[in-house]
C-alpha cells in the first residue's frame, strides 16, 4: 500500500493506534510507551506513558 493511500485512509477513518514501548534504558529499566498508527506509522509521543522512578525530569 502506498503512502498516499495510507494517509488518506487515516484522514477519513482516523488513525488505528497501537501502543509501542520505548527501548529499555541502559540499566534495563522500562522507559514508557508511545502510540503509533498501524496504517501510516505516525507517532504520538504526547499520549503515551512515561517511566516512573528516578532519573526523570521534575515538573
Secondary structure, DSSP 4 states (H G I P E B T S, - for coil): --HHHHHHHHHHH---EEEEEPPPPTTS---BEEEEETTT--EESSSS-B--STTS---
